[in-house]
Amino acid sequence: MENHITGQTRLSGLFASPSRHSISPLIHNTAFQALGIDAVYLAFEVNQSGLKDAIESIRTLNLLGVNLSMPNKQLACHLVDELSEVAALVGAMNTIVHDNGQLIGYNTDGIGFMQSLAEKNISIQGKKMTMLGSGGAATAILAQAALDGVKEISVFKRKNQTFDGVKQQLKKIQEKTTCQIELYDLADKERLEAEITSSTLLVNGTPLGMTPYEESCPLEDTTMLRKELVVADLIYNPRETILIREAKKQGCITMNGLGMLLYQAAVAFKLWTGQEMPIEKIKKTLEKI
């Protein structure tokens, strides 16, 4: 890639730990160059101990804004001036926009996921979905789905010390929307099968399937999957997890997390620049890696 750094070049980036594996710099720098925007995107190794100072540097250095990844998504909510509706609802954010000295936190994960569904002509408005896991991205997706008119969401997670806290958070999302949301124990296999059977969409929001859990699948029995079901895995590396592979065998429509990654980046890009990300060009770039 050819970069021309000038005295006017603006900076954006990723605050995460670890950050070096991220493909976000490739996505955003390709977009900046394609549109002739005088800006660059870098990955910074930032953990919770350095997050406050890093976020203040957005103002000090006049950055366009930054993306945030784990473990910074929740803590950052207390370090910005304003939160979007979804970021406030889920208590986590992945994007900060610098707007004339004000730092505004957004969560673009949910919007990105919904747009990746729309790209495949999949509509879940007025329908039911089942979510495996309740982490930051999973919660952002179900919150956005609820706001966008999904009728019912069944969430499954391990019944550990965070179970009751998640239940309260989901109750708050339900109260702010018209969506019916229920939380179940992931160990309840009978209930899991019943909820998946009555759903239009199944989403894996757990780490099972990615490094170092590549040989794991969030479902012990994948024969419960049926061909009318859409199966989405938020994991994009590897491109095909065991869940996706098994879902294909059952004739399901499947999608990995690459679409969500691309579209959530596109939302952040537009918030920073006011311009649409050249999606098709970015897709061609990602196909090469």
Buried (B, 14 or more C-beta within 10 A) or exposed (E): EEEEEEEEEBBBBBBBBEBEEBBBBBBBBBBBBEBEBEBBBBBBEBBEEBBEEBBEBBEEEEBBBBBBBBBBBBBBBEBBEEBBEBBBBBBBBBBBBBEEEEBBBBBBBBBBBBBBBEEEEBBBEEBBBBBBBBBBBBBBBBBBBBBBBBBBBBBBBEBEEEBEEBBEBBEBBBEBBEBEBBBBBBEEEEBBBBBBEEBBBBBBBBBBBBEEBEEBBBBEEBEBBEEEBBBBBBBBBBEBBBBBBBBBEBEBBBBBBBBBBBBBBBBBBEBBBEEEBBBEBBEEBBEEE
